[in-house]
Amino acid sequence: MLAGIDKLNFFVPPYYVDMTDLALARDVDPGKFHIGIGQDQMAVTSITQDIVTLAANAATHLLTKEDKETIDLVILGTESSIDESKAAAVILHRLLGIQPFARSIEMKEACYGATAGLQLAKDYVLRHPGRKALVIACDIARYGLNSGGEPTQGAGAVAMLVTENPRILALSDESVALTQDIYDFWRPTGEAYPVVDGPLSNATYIDSFVKVWQEYQNRYQQDWQAFDAMCFHIPYTKMGKKALLAGLEGVDANISETLLTRYEESIAYSRQVGNLYTGSLYLGLLSLLEHSENLVPGSKIGLFSYGSGAVAEFFTGTLVAGYKQHLQKTAHQELLQNRQKLTIPEYEVLFTKELTNENLAQNSDQTPYRLVAIKDQVRYYQE
């Protein structure tokens, strides 16, 4: 029996900033953003949107009544938790109407958490025929106004329904994980923004990919020609390309060209959204599937997940016959096209607005599941 991704959807907030506007406001050459890091637009949230709001919107349109009755696991991968103790997945379980006898948990390891959740979900449904798991990758990446990391911010969620005999991507047992205790990116408890050693983080990311890829080749006796595409964690769109190029050194030019072309297809959505932390790998997968005309059922896809600190994993999946019928390309393109473009002053106001009940009440945001009030430190959402 096979297990993997049966349904797949993403959601981003209804606001964005154009990277040319941001570059000019920060007295930076726009090419540094568009070409240097590979970003065109950046998703922006208001105070009425948190990881619960984004995750619920990503998941709600995936689930039928039958899905809700057969989901035994709700897993949220995030590094943007709203509580140090209670998992946001518990709130999502209620908002989404999942049957009560389910486990609901949050998983954390920087940008890697959702991949741990996906692997757990796969193993669970293989051991429990007929049951399902919901895995959601959701984050709000914030580094602060006028900071070095500002152009690599973003927000959004990717929801995945994991089942036996999946209709999109069947996951294999071929997987290599790597853990290294490295302080390249972290956020101490109570701090609003992360601490980042940019050069070390970039170097660790590339080194981690090279290591897990070499170990994968040794364990499974497979090389580049076994793959039709590779997807990467995308903190900014040039990052994954750097790792791919490092791995492709000395590889046949035709193979390199094919994989680099597929990579460009995988970053189309991320160029318009920015960094989703845990969700960036899976937004890349969605972008690849919805933009590539060269993939077919049976195509083998490699996926590289990376979370600073650092945990990395390379794993694989195979496209299932009829997978295109279960994608939502038109809806995703409409979601991106219908967003409101913010001026830089509007963006800065949203970014710095304090989370108070007065400000929540005055906000005009109509996003479903939006945050409407906080009373006695309990969050209340529009239902």
Disulfide bonds with the S-S distance in Angstrom:
none
